[in-house]
Amino acid sequence: MRVALHTKVRAHRIDDYEAAHREVPKALTDAIRAAGATSWTIWRSGTDLFHLLECEDYGRLLAALVQLPVNVAWQARMAELLDVVHDYSRAGADDSLPVVWELP
């Protein structure tokens, strides 16, 4: 399944956010893959961040990562940089951007 998400970086923390993503811990990327993700891309337009995630089951992915220490540490780091964070709650699994149109 493909999941689109929207988060928002603090304007004065853009450089820090981009620097952090040049150094995503291998343990975290391994955990994201083990949870069922096959790809995850983030685009930035100003302070808006748009994520496209491909995974087997988004709810299961969130459940697998929510309490994982490497993800908890990463999310704490991101919380310092973001105004709108990625939601790992059960409700977050239903909070992806709705599809409006796809090229047939």
TAHU-V545428 format. One record per backbone hydrogen bond with DSSP energy under -0.5 kcal/mol. CO is the residue of the C=O (numbers start at 1). NH is the residue of the N-H. Records with the same first field share a line. If there is no record, write none. Layout:
# TAHU-V545428
CO->NH / NH
This chain:
# TAHU-V545428
1->55
3->53
4->97
5->51
7->49
8->83 / 84
10->13
11->14
13->17
14->18
15->19
16->20
17->21
18->22
19->22
20->23
25->28 / 29
26->30
27->31
28->32
29->33
30->34
31->35
32->37
33->36
36->56
39->54
41->52
43->50
45->48
47->9
48->45
49->7
50->43
51->5
52->41
53->3
54->38 / 39
57->61
58->62
59->63
60->64
61->65
62->66
65->68
68->71 / 72
69->73
70->74
71->75
72->76
73->77
74->78
75->79
76->80
77->80 / 81
78->81 / 82
81->10
84->8
86->88
89->93
90->93
91->94
92->95
